[in-house]
Amino acid sequence: MITVKKIMLDVLKPHQPDALEFSRAIAEVGADYRVRLTVVEMDADTQTLQLEIEASAVDFEGVEAAITAMGGSLHSIDQVEVQNETEEQ
């Protein structure tokens, strides 16, 4: 099975929720999520973020749904780390 271990996303979001609330909501998607959020650019209405998520298995669809639920939009996937975890029998 191929598992996503780390993903870096370019995200556009409104000013609210703030960066801390936004990061916490992303971290709640998975039990062992580690989230690093960097504000790259700000204008009057929005913030452009670099969002890095690490976990034993990142649920990309869950992360994307959380971003959308908070009024954000995913611009691009900028970096991905995956691992082939073959089950031993």
N, C-alpha and C positions, 0 to 999 in steps of 0.2 A: 504494500500500500504506500502511495506517495503522500507524505505529510508536509504541510506548510509549517515551517518553523519560525520564519521571520518574513515580514512584508513591510515595505515602505510605500506610503501612499501620498499623493498630492491631493489635498482636499480644500474646497472652498466652503466656508461656513459664515453665517451671520455672526455679529458680535455676541449675541446671546444664544445659547448658553456660553459662558466664558470658558476659557481653555481648561480650567480645572474640572468643571462640571462635564465638559465634553470628554476629557480623558477618562474620568471615572466611569462614564456611561459606556465607553468602549471597553474598558477593563472588565466591566460586568458581563460582557459577552462570554467570557471564558474563565474558568476557575483559576488558571495560572497565568493569566495575561499580564505581560509587562508592557506598558505603553509609554512612549516618549513622544511628546508633542512639541514642535517648534513652530512659532509664528514666523512666517517668512516675509509676509507683506500684509499691510493693513490699508484700507481706504475708509471712506465715510460709512459704508454699510457692511463690509465683509472683511474676513481675514482669510489669507491663504496659509495653509498649514502643511508642514511635513509631519506625517504621522507614521511612527514606527511601532510595530506590534510584534512581540516575541512570545512564544508559548510552545508547549509540547506539540500542540496541533491547533493552528489558527483556523477558525471558521470564517473564511472570507465572506461568504454570503451573510452571515450574522453580523459581521463588522459593517458591511455595506448597508444593511438594513438599519443598524443603529445610527450610522452617519445620516442617512436619509430621514430617519425619524426626528433628528434634531435640526432639520432644515439645511443640512449640508449636502454637498454634491462631490462625488469622486471624479477628479480630473484625470488621474493616471495612476498606474501601478509603476513605481519607479525602481523598485528592487524587490526581489523575492529570493528566499532561501528555502529549498525543499529537501526532503530526505526520503529515500526509498527504504521503508522499514518492512522488510520481508519477514513474514511470520515463520518461525522455526517449528518444525513438526517432529 
